[in-house]
Amino acid sequence: MANEDFDIDRLARYLHISASQVHRMAERGHLPARRIAGQWRFAPGEIHHWLEERIGIGDEGELADMEGALDRHHGVEDAVDLVAMMPVEAIDASLPAKTRGAVILAMADLAANAGLLWDPAKMANAVRARENLHPTALESGVALLHPRRPLSGVVSEPFLALGRTPSALPFGGPRGTLTDLFFLLGSRTDAGHLRLLARLSRFLSTPGTIGALREAPDAVSMREVLATWEDAFKN
């Protein structure tokens, strides 16, 4: 059932919009969709990737709505706890990497050394493939590293790792912007990945949070930036 295609009504309930809106978006090519026997059908994997792109560019209000819709659809009452998913051992305030490839390897090793990842090489390869497909670097100087699909076989538990390089470097950011803050998202399911991405994006869209991460003197202080935000924005 989990991989069964959405029809218009099921997708409308999933996205918490009307069926007529889904139909209109499909007709205009605004949703990944295909017709089967004259009926619109939507593959869950394609919808997840579409949502992933929307989450990456949403503002705080839109992200809050999207996070709530994902939580309600999956019957989850508690919001994703970023701090619980990111132990201080999974934070490096001075990531020793000066190139794109070195960052990816260093972030996978960081998660592995924190006991969150069993196979850092496999994660690094999957992240590299995802970055080659479409860079995750944002204009804000933050990159949200993750595989194209969750690697449940190498992720011991859903996690978040964070690295900050001493100097910003080219990482495929829009209009050539440089990147110095790198999150690695480890999930076991598509739904879990989307919920984590929505919560993290909401954090990053809050004014002052990215600057606070850059100014924090060490890993403990960087984690405290997230803790302070979560205390203020608990649902």
N, C-alpha and C positions, 0 to 999 in steps of 0.2 A: 504493500500500500504506500510506503514512504516514497517509492520511486515512480509511482503511477502519475501519469500526466494530469495536470489540472485542466478542468473545463472552465468555462467562464464563471459559473457560479462559485465553484470552489476557490478559484483564484481571487475572486472578489472578496470572499470571506477571509482569505489569507492576508490580503493587502488592506482589508478594512476600507474598501471603497465599493461603489455600486457596480452591479453587473454591467450597466450601460456604459460606465466609465471604462471598464476593462475592454468591452467590445469596441468602443471608440478608439482606445489606444492601440488595440490590435489592428484595426482597419487602417490606422494612420502610420503603422510601422513603428510605434513607440514602445512596443513590447516584443520580445522574442517569441514568435508564435508561428504555427503552421495550421493549415486547414486539412482536416481528415473527414472525408465524406460530407463536406460542406460545413463542418463544425470546427470552431477554433479550439486548438489544443496547445498546452503550454508545458514544456518539459521542466520538471523541478530544478534540475541542474542549471539550465539556462536562466530560469527566473532568479535563482540564487546569485548568479554572476551579474545579472542586471541590477538586482538589489545592491550588490556589493559596490557597483559603480555609483549608484545613486547615494548610498551612504557616504561615500568618499567626498561628495561635493555638496552635501546637504548643510543647511544652517541649523542652529541649535533647536529652533522650533520644529522644523521638519524631522530632525533626528530624534527628538523626544517622541514625536508621534509614531515614527517608524519603530523605535525601540519598544514602545508600548504595544504596537500591533504585533510585533514578533513575540513578545512575552505572552500576550493573550492567546495567540494562535497555538502556541505550544504549551499552554496551560501552566505557565510559570508565574508564580506570585512575586518572587524576589528578583530584583535587578541583578545583573552581573556585578560581582564584587571585584573590581580591578586590583585592589590592594591584596586581597586574598590570593589572587592568581599570580601575583608578582612578588615573590620573596626577595629580600634584599640581595640574596646571592645571585639573583637573575638580573641585576642592574650593574652596569659598568659605567662610571662617570668619566672615564678616560679610555674609551675603546681604542686599542692599539691597531688601528687600521687606516690606511690612506687611499685605498682604492675600493671600487665597487665590489670586486670579488673578495677582497680581504674582509670587508664589512660583513658580507654574507657568511663567510666561514667563521668569523669571530662571534657573530650573534648565535649561530648554531652551537658552537662550542660553549658559549656562555650558558645557554639553556641546558646543555648536557651536563656541564660541571655543577649546575644547581640541582641535578637529579630529575629534571623535567622531560628529558629527551633521551631515548635509547640509542639512536643512530644519527649523530650530527651530520655525517656525510650525506645520508639520504635526504635529510631536511635541507641541507645546503643546496643540493642538486635540484630539489623541487622548487625551492625559492628562486634559484637562478633561472629556472625555466619560466617561472611566473613573471619574473622581472623582464626577461627577454620578450615575453608576449605583450606585456603592458607594464611600464614602470609604476611602482606604487608611491613614488616620491610626490609630495604635495608642495604647493607654492610656499607654504609656511616653513619649509626646511625640515619637514618630518617625513619619514618613509614608514609604511605599514607593511612589513615583510610577512609573507605567508605563501604557502603552496597554493596551486590552483584548486586542489581538492584536499580536504583534511587527511592527514596521515595518521590514522588511528593506530596503526601498527607500531609506530615509533614514539608516539606521544604518551607518556605515562599518565598524564592528567592535563586537562585544559590549562594553558598557562599564558603568561605575558612576560616577555623579557624586554629590557630597555638598555640601549647603549648610546653613549654620547661621545662623539669624536672631538679631539681638541680643536680641530679646524674643519670647517664645512668642505665638502667635496662633491664633485659631479656624480649624480646618481639618477639621471634621467628626469629631473624635475622640470616642470613646465617653464618654457621660455629660458631655459638654461639656469634656473635657480639652483643653488647649492644646498646640500643636506648635511645636517650634523646630529640629528636625533633619529634613532632607529628603533622601532618596536618590532619584535618578532611575535606573531600570534600563532599559538599552537592549539588546535581544536581537534576534536574527535568526530564531529558531525558537521554537516553544512549548516544546520540550524544553530548549533553552538557557535560556529564561526561568525554567522551573521549577527547574533546577539552580542558577541564580544566586540565585533567591529563597530556596531552601532553605539555601544556604550563608550568605547574608546574615542570614536569620532566626536561624540557629544562632549567628552572631556576636552578634546583638543580644540573644539569650536568655542569654548568658553574663554572670553578675553582674559589675558594674563597668565594662563596656564603654561603655554609654551615658553614664554619668557621666564617663568619661574623655574621650569625644568633646566633651562640654560644657565640660570644664575645659581642654582643649588650647588653647594660646594662638594657634596659627596653622594654616594648611593642612598644612604639613609635619608638624606634631605630630599632627594628626588622622589623617593617613595612617599615621603610625607606630603609632597605637593598633591599627589593623587588622593591620599587619605583625607586631606583637608577638603578637597573638592567633593569627594564622596559623602563626607559628613554634611556638606551643605546641600547636596543634590539628591539625597536619599529619597526614594519614592515612598 
